[in-house]
Amino acid sequence: MANNSLSVVPHDAAKADKSETAAVLVDALPYLDSDYTETDRQMAMQLIEEECRVFRPVKNYLQNIPPP
């Protein structure tokens, strides 16, 4: 099922004033996109494995952040 329409989401991380927004194209929806090849899947898995090798989680990652 191919859908040629594009969706945009308002977003602007660079500005503190959230009243002004810019459009960001959402171009990867894994539950909708189905035209990935085995090569694409392997490349994604390789990226995930590389990130897992360098990411070191800490026990309490929120300890330096004040409560809301």
C-alpha positions in Angstrom: 0.0 0.0 0.0 1.8 3.1 -1.2 0.8 6.5 0.1 2.4 9.4 -1.7 1.2 12.1 0.7 3.7 13.5 3.1 3.0 14.5 6.7 4.7 17.3 8.6 5.0 17.8 12.3 5.5 21.3 13.8 8.9 21.4 15.5 11.8 23.8 16.2 14.3 22.6 18.7 16.6 25.6 18.1 14.2 28.2 19.5 13.2 28.7 23.1 10.0 30.4 21.9 7.7 27.6 21.0 5.1 29.9 19.5 7.1 29.9 16.2 7.2 26.5 14.6 8.9 25.0 11.6 7.8 21.9 9.7 9.7 18.7 10.1 9.1 15.9 7.6 8.4 12.6 9.2 10.0 10.2 6.8 10.4 6.9 8.8 7.4 5.2 10.2 8.4 1.6 10.8 4.8 0.5 11.2 3.9 1.9 7.8 7.0 1.6 5.8 7.4 -1.9 4.4 9.7 -1.5 1.4 12.9 -2.2 3.4 15.3 -4.8 1.9 17.4 -7.3 3.9 20.4 -5.0 3.3 18.5 -2.1 4.8 17.6 -4.2 7.9 21.2 -5.4 8.3 22.5 -1.8 8.1 20.0 -0.7 10.7 21.0 -3.6 13.0 24.7 -2.7 12.6 24.0 0.9 13.6 22.1 -0.3 16.7 24.9 -2.7 17.6 27.5 0.0 17.3 25.5 2.3 19.5 25.1 -0.4 22.1 28.8 -0.9 22.2 29.6 2.7 23.1 26.5 3.5 25.2 27.0 2.9 28.9 23.8 3.3 30.9 24.1 4.6 34.5 22.0 3.4 37.3 20.3 6.7 38.1 20.4 8.8 35.0 18.1 11.4 36.5 20.1 12.2 39.6 21.6 15.5 38.2 18.2 16.7 36.9 16.0 18.7 39.3 12.4 17.5 39.6 9.8 19.4 37.6 
